[in-house]
């Protein structure tokens, strides 16, 4: 929590949950699975609420639509700073129509900022498969419908870096995987 220009700003990078776990960890299958998964027709939504991006970290598949909203009563400028996909930087006044975009290539993680409010940050993980999740207030993640096989799973955080683990998924069995990040 800090103050910027008279506003209370919630710093999300490096924040922890009350139970000692981390929110906003992007966990995804980096390798494994094979085959091509259908791209969901439902857009992934990134909103601007109270001068923060909601959600702070999100995942989207290559070719899936990103829908950017401005629910605030102030001007925002959405600046997507990708390195592999084309960058874009668009103003979005209050009440403006949503911005719709798609990403053509996998990219972990794309920083997003607002040129009007420098404390606003978000991160987008663009993946080629549907096997990903973001931890929330409990610090847990669930990836469903993963076909049997061996996978390299990566966990990304904005503050504590990344970790990878190899896991073997068996048919009709739950698999547990834990990541521990240190400050």
TINU-254041 format. One record per residue (C-alpha): residue number from 1; residue in three letters; z, x, y. Coordinates in steps of 0.2 Angstrom, whole numbers, padded with zeros to 4 digits. Each point is the difference from the previous one (the first is absolute). Layout:
N
REC   i  aa     z     x     y
REC NUM ala     Z     X     Y
...
***
This chain:
183
REC   i  aa     z     x     y
REC   1 unk  0000  0000  0000
REC   2 unk -0004  0007  0017
REC   3 unk -0005 -0006  0017
REC   4 unk -0017  0002  0008
REC   5 unk -0005 -0007  0017
REC   6 unk  0015 -0012 -0001
REC   7 unk -0005 -0007 -0017
REC   8 unk  0010  0003 -0016
REC   9 unk -0012  0009 -0012
REC  10 unk  0003  0000 -0019
REC  11 unk -0004  0017 -0008
REC  12 unk -0006 -0003 -0017
REC  13 unk -0005  0017 -0006
REC  14 unk  0014  0008 -0010
REC  15 unk  0011 -0016  0001
REC  16 unk  0010 -0004 -0016
REC  17 unk  0006 -0016 -0008
REC  18 unk  0018 -0004 -0001
REC  19 unk  0000  0003 -0018
REC  20 unk -0005  0019  0002
REC  21 unk -0019 -0003 -0004
REC  22 unk -0015  0001  0010
REC  23 unk -0011 -0013  0007
REC  24 unk -0019  0002  0004
REC  25 unk -0004  0012 -0015
REC  26 unk -0018 -0003 -0005
REC  27 unk -0001  0002 -0019
REC  28 unk -0017  0000 -0008
REC  29 unk -0010  0005 -0016
REC  30 unk -0008  0016  0006
REC  31 unk -0009  0003 -0016
REC  32 unk -0003 -0010 -0016
REC  33 unk -0005 -0017 -0006
REC  34 unk -0018  0002  0001
REC  35 unk -0012 -0014  0003
REC  36 unk -0003 -0010  0016
REC  37 unk  0012 -0013  0006
REC  38 unk -0006 -0015  0010
REC  39 unk  0003  0001  0019
REC  40 unk  0011 -0014  0005
REC  41 unk -0008 -0013  0012
REC  42 unk  0017 -0003  0009
REC  43 unk  0002  0011  0015
REC  44 unk  0014  0012  0003
REC  45 unk  0009 -0005  0016
REC  46 unk  0007  0013  0013
REC  47 unk  0009 -0009  0014
REC  48 unk  0007  0006  0016
REC  49 unk  0017 -0009  0003
REC  50 unk  0013  0006  0013
REC  51 unk -0010  0015  0003
REC  52 unk  0001  0007 -0018
REC  53 unk -0013 -0001 -0013
REC  54 unk  0004 -0012 -0015
REC  55 unk  0000  0006 -0013
REC  56 unk  0003  0018  0004
REC  57 unk -0008  0007 -0016
REC  58 unk -0014 -0010 -0009
REC  59 unk -0012  0002 -0014
REC  60 unk -0018 -0006 -0001
REC  61 unk -0014  0002 -0012
REC  62 unk -0017  0008  0005
REC  63 unk -0011 -0014  0006
REC  64 unk  0014 -0013  0003
REC  65 unk  0002 -0007  0017
REC  66 unk  0014  0005  0012
REC  67 unk  0004 -0013  0012
REC  68 unk  0009  0006  0016
REC  69 unk  0010 -0013  0010
REC  70 unk  0009  0001  0017
REC  71 unk  0015 -0012  0000
REC  72 unk  0007  0007  0015
REC  73 unk -0001 -0005  0018
REC  74 unk -0006  0017  0006
REC  75 unk -0016  0011 -0002
REC  76 unk -0001  0011 -0015
REC  77 unk -0013  0013 -0004
REC  78 unk -0002  0003 -0018
REC  79 unk -0005  0018 -0004
REC  80 unk -0004  0004 -0018
REC  81 unk -0001  0019 -0002
REC  82 unk -0008  0002 -0017
REC  83 unk -0008  0017 -0005
REC  84 unk -0012 -0006 -0014
REC  85 unk -0004 -0018  0006
REC  86 unk -0006 -0003  0017
REC  87 unk  0013  0000  0014
REC  88 unk  0001 -0015  0011
REC  89 unk  0010 -0004  0016
REC  90 unk  0000 -0018  0006
REC  91 unk  0009 -0010  0013
REC  92 unk  0008 -0016 -0005
REC  93 unk  0007 -0011  0014
REC  94 unk  0013 -0014 -0003
REC  95 unk -0008 -0015 -0008
REC  96 unk -0016  0010 -0005
REC  97 unk -0010 -0003 -0016
REC  98 unk  0005  0010 -0015
REC  99 unk -0008  0017 -0003
REC 100 unk -0009  0001 -0017
REC 101 unk -0004  0017 -0008
REC 102 unk -0004  0008 -0017
REC 103 unk  0002  0017 -0007
REC 104 unk -0014  0008 -0010
REC 105 unk  0010  0015 -0008
REC 106 unk  0017  0003 -0007
REC 107 unk  0012  0008  0013
REC 108 unk  0019  0004 -0002
REC 109 unk  0007 -0003  0014
REC 110 unk -0008 -0006  0015
REC 111 unk  0011  0000  0016
REC 112 unk -0002 -0014  0012
REC 113 unk  0007  0000  0018
REC 114 unk  0000 -0011  0015
REC 115 unk -0006  0009  0016
REC 116 unk  0010 -0012  0011
REC 117 unk  0016  0003 -0010
REC 118 unk  0002  0018 -0006
REC 119 unk  0014 -0004 -0012
REC 120 unk -0010 -0013 -0010
REC 121 unk -0005  0008 -0017
REC 122 unk -0007 -0007 -0016
REC 123 unk -0008  0008 -0015
REC 124 unk -0014 -0006 -0011
REC 125 unk -0003  0006 -0018
REC 126 unk -0018 -0004 -0005
REC 127 unk -0002  0001 -0019
REC 128 unk -0013 -0003 -0013
REC 129 unk  0011 -0010 -0012
REC 130 unk  0013 -0014  0001
REC 131 unk  0014  0010 -0007
REC 132 unk  0011  0003  0016
REC 133 unk  0015 -0007  0009
REC 134 unk  0011  0004  0014
REC 135 unk  0019  0001 -0001
REC 136 unk  0010 -0012  0011
REC 137 unk  0019 -0003  0003
REC 138 unk  0005  0003 -0018
REC 139 unk -0010  0016 -0001
REC 140 unk -0009 -0006 -0016
REC 141 unk -0018 -0002 -0004
REC 142 unk -0009 -0010 -0013
REC 143 unk -0018  0002 -0006
REC 144 unk -0006 -0013 -0011
REC 145 unk -0014 -0002 -0013
REC 146 unk -0003  0019 -0002
REC 147 unk -0011  0003 -0015
REC 148 unk  0007  0011 -0014
REC 149 unk -0003  0018  0003
REC 150 unk  0006  0016  0009
REC 151 unk  0001  0000  0019
REC 152 unk  0005  0012  0013
REC 153 unk  0011 -0010  0012
REC 154 unk  0003  0006  0018
REC 155 unk  0013 -0006  0012
REC 156 unk -0003  0004  0019
REC 157 unk  0012 -0001  0014
REC 158 unk -0003  0004  0018
REC 159 unk  0015  0010  0002
REC 160 unk  0004  0008 -0017
REC 161 unk -0017  0004 -0006
REC 162 unk -0007 -0005 -0017
REC 163 unk  0004  0002 -0019
REC 164 unk -0010 -0003 -0015
REC 165 unk  0005 -0004 -0018
REC 166 unk -0010 -0003 -0016
REC 167 unk  0004 -0016 -0010
REC 168 unk -0007 -0007 -0016
REC 169 unk -0002 -0019  0001
REC 170 unk  0001 -0009 -0017
REC 171 unk -0007 -0018 -0002
REC 172 unk  0014 -0014  0001
REC 173 unk  0013  0013  0005
REC 174 unk  0009  0002  0017
REC 175 unk  0000  0017  0007
REC 176 unk  0013  0007  0012
REC 177 unk -0004  0014  0012
REC 178 unk  0012  0007  0013
REC 179 unk -0003  0011  0015
REC 180 unk  0014  0010  0009
REC 181 unk -0003  0006  0018
REC 182 unk  0012  0012  0008
REC 183 unk  0002  0003  0019
***
